[in-house]
């Protein structure tokens, strides 16, 4: 009985965590960052990006969405560009 209860609680906890972390569309992400222009503000609004790619002072922050991804280019502390697109297909 204890195992069944533990598994049920674990399943509910996993579902809550998945729901809290995901579920945002590209449009949601862009809307949340409309008036945000610095690295620190982005992390406060969206949290850590799904992926960060660095090339010298340039960083590409990628956030996964339910309907694709949103990419922000950051130079120093300033956000310079945002791009949305579909998630690349896995082969």
Long-range contacts (C-beta under 8 A, 24 or more apart in sequence): 22-64, 22-66, 23-66, 24-63, 24-65, 24-66, 25-65, 25-66, 25-67, 26-65, 26-67, 26-68, 26-69, 26-70, 26-84, 28-65, 29-63, 29-65, 29-70, 30-70, 30-82, 30-84, 33-72, 33-79, 33-82, 36-79, 37-78, 37-79, 38-77, 38-78, 38-79, 39-74, 39-77, 39-78, 39-79, 40-77, 42-72, 42-74, 42-79
